[in-house]
Amino acid sequence: MSIDSALYARLAGFAGLSALVSARIYPPPIPQDPTYPLVTYQQVSGNRGYVYGPNQDGFVWARFQLDSWAETLIGARALSEQVRLALSNYHGTSDSVVIDYIRIESEQQLFEEDVEKHRISQDYFVWFRESLPA
């Protein structure tokens, strides 16, 4: 499984978040004519660990951007709070991916004029382990 599927599983399985968005958690782009509120997620950078030359050690640290979209600022804030509760300080296994630690790095409030929606954008650092080639 991938880190994307692991994050989706963690978010979709978090009761407070799923109560607000059901399964409306997407990688970009947002579907045409979406129902709001919704969450989008994407990896924006990442690094792999190496030991003694070209050998990977299986550890990855990546930055993910999670955006909480809603009709109102209050709705976007409530949604982003549930995303934070689902992810910040999380460690465990999600969708068979071992996640060592997640922490929130930054947050910003935006209004997207082209769709007339409020968006809270949060960046998270995610440390996880991935399968290595044989």
C-alpha positions, 0 to 999 in steps of 0.5 A: 500500500502507499502513504496516500492510501494510508492517509486516506484510510486514517482520515476516512476512518476518523469519526469526527471528520467522516461525520462532516465529509463522509468519503469526500476526501480527494487527491487533486483535482477536486471532482467537477461539481463537488459537494462541499465540505470536502478535503483534498490532500497531496504530497508536496515534497519528500526525502528517503533515508540512505545508509552507507552508500546507495542503500535505502533504509526504508524511512521516508519523511514527506510534507503533505498539504491538506486543504479543508474546503467549505462554504463558510469560514466557520465550516472550513475551520471546523473541518480543518480542526477534525483533520488536525485531530485525525493526523497531528501526533498520530503514529501507528499502522494505517492501511498496512503502512507504518507511520512513525509520526505526523506533525502539523507544520503550518496553517493558512486561511484562504478564500478561493474566488474562482469557486467562492469557497473558503479553504484552510490549508495545512502542511504536515510532516509525515515520517513513515516506512516503505517497502524496499526493493529486494 
